[in-house]
Amino acid sequence: MKITRSDSMSASQGPAEYFTGKVTLQEITGQPYASDLRALVVTFEPGARTAWHTHPHGQLLHIMSGVARVQRAGGKVESLQPGDAVWFEPDERHWHGAGPAQAMAHLAVLRADESGRNATWLEQVTDAEYNGGR
């Protein structure tokens, strides 16, 4: 058994090439865990969001606080509340982030492929897409 206290886990800012707005990433399955499973607590400031992206083995998001916005390619923008979860299929093009009025945090659970890649990042989500336009 290995216990990692929250005050010893480091957080990093989401890079601007993959995120719009302020996003904080805290990986809770970092070293020394030997697994392809990744779990992160991701906090988005109001209006912050990911770029469009896919995951080779899919992704599960569990909303912990705030209001989330999520969208899959070709679908409508959906709002999620704390306690809600969403599953994105392997290689399903999607984005997710906070609503415009409050911060949002989610737990993200995903697997890396054989080469260690857990996401393929695409173009930024436009303001029109974020606001429900296509």
Phi, psi and omega in degrees: 000138177228123178257131175243116181285145184301327181286352177258357179271129180272154177240152178226158178279140175293132183294142183300336179289341181247347186223149170252129182085185184273123181226133179246131181248130175232102180281125181259000177241029178291188180305144015261024182287131180256087183201158174271358177283135176235136174226131182224144166263122183241126180247128181246128171290163180309132178081351181284151183199165174281168164280169170300143179197172175225165176230134185298331181242016182085178181208138174250129174244135174239118183283125183261324180202157178078193179241127180261154167240134178223152177206138170257154181305129180086352181256178178268161176289128181249146174257137179235146182251165176307135182096339177286155176225153176222140176248127172257127181296159175307132179062017175281122181288126185201173171214165177204156180182191180274156169290174186285343190256343183207157177294159179219143174233139175224157170265126177250130179235127183204170179240148173273152176279186185300332180269001180092000181279131177243356178205150168244117185269139183240208184285161177294150174282127180284162175300321179298316178296314180303322182272010173102357176276169180240000000 
